[in-house]
Amino acid sequence: MDGVFVPIHEGGHLLFRFFGEFLNIVGGTLLQLGVPVALAIYFLFQRQAQGVAFCMFFFFEQFLPIAAYMADARAQDLPLLTIGESDYVIHDWNYLFGKFGVLPHDVQIAATVRFIGWLGMLSVAGWLIWRGLNDSARSKQALPR
């Protein structure tokens, strides 16, 4: 599923490139996380709990590849993808962590983001199971005896 989000991430860079270097760099991750949230909001207004859960699960799932990218900020060992000139490629998280002065903590920040991702995915799955059990209990109470 992460392969689906790579073009979304790269599209975020294209979408936000007109708003300066900082938003261009952070725009990839913004769109990568924003698409599942926007879809979850859509499903929320449609009162489709499974759609909300599906989208929110993948919102939190995206924390895992983002964390891997964050953890690579200093080492810069991961192959980078780009749209356009490959001579001028910026490692998103090296740039962002450097800008905020937290580059030496890339691995610790990534571990926290990874933990939040797992916690979020488990919470969404737990919520969906809890909801299913409650719906099942309610339907049993509604049956005539």
N, C-alpha and C positions, 0 to 999 in steps of 0.2 A: 504493500500500500504506500510505502514511502516514495516509491517511484512516481506515483501520481502527484505527490506534493512538490517534487523537484521543479517541474515547469511552473507551478504556482509560485514557489519561492522566487524563481528567476523572473517571473512576470511582475512580482512585487518590486524588484529592482527597476524594471522598465517603467512601471507605473509611477514610482516615487522619484525617479531620477530628475524630474523637473523642479523638485523642491530642495535642491542642494545636496551636498555630498552625504551629510549625516542621514537624512531621510532616505536617500538612495540606498545606503548601506543597510539601514535597519528595515527598510521597506520589504525586503525579501521575507524576513521573519514575520513582520506585521501581516503580510498577506497570507503567509503559510498558516498562521494561527487565526487570522480574521475570517478566512473562508469557512472553516467548520463552525465558528461562532455565528456567523451570519446565517448559515443554513440551519443551525440549531434554533435561532430566533424565529426563522421562518416556520419551522416545524412546531415551535411552541405556540405561535399564533394559530396554527392549523389544528392545535390540540392533538398532536401525534407524538405521544411520549416515546415510542420506539425510535422515531426519527430524531428527536432531541437527544436521546441516549446515544444513538449511533454517532451523531455528529460530535457530541461532547467527548465520547470515547476517543475519537480520532483527533480531536483538539488536544487532549492530554497525551495521546500516543505520539504526537509530533514533538513533544518535549524530549523524547528519546534521541531522535537524530539531531535535534537542535543541541542537546547536551553533548553529543559526540563531537559536533562541530565546535562547541564552546571549549571542550577539553583540548582541542587541537590548536587553540589560539596561539600559544607560544611555539609549539613544535612545528606547526604548519606542514604536517606530513600528509594530510588528506589531499586527494586530487580535487582541484577546484573546477567548477563548471562556470561558464560565463556565456553571455550573449553579447556578441560584438567582438571588440579587439581583445585577443587573448594575451597580448603583451602587457596590458594594464589590468591586472586582476588583483582585487583587494580581498583578503581574508576578512569576512564580516566581523568575526568576533575578536580577531587581533586588533582591528581598527577600533571597535566599540569599547573593548576592555582597556585598550591603550588610552582612549579618549577620557574614560572615567577613572583611570589610574588604578585599575584592579587587575591588570594583566597577570601579575604573579599569582593570582588566586583563580586562574581559569579552571583548573581541575576541581577545586572545591566548589566553585559556583556551578560547574557542570554536574557535579554529584548531587547538589541540592535540586537543580532543575530536573534531573533524572528521577530523584525521589518524588518530587511533586507530580511528575508525569505518571509514575506507577501508582501513587496514592490516588490521583484523579481517576485513572482508568479503573482501579479497584472500586472506588466510590461509585462511579457511574454504573458499573456492573452490579454492585450491591444494591443500588437504588432501583435498578430495573428488576432484579430478583425480588426485592421487598415489595415493589409495586405489583408484580405478578402474583405474589402470594396473597396480598391484600385483595386484589381483584378476584382471585379464586375464592377466598373466604367470603367475600361479599356476594358472589354469585351463588354459593352454596346456601347462604342465609336467605336468598330470594326465592329459592326453590320451594314449592308447596310440599308439605309433609303428608 
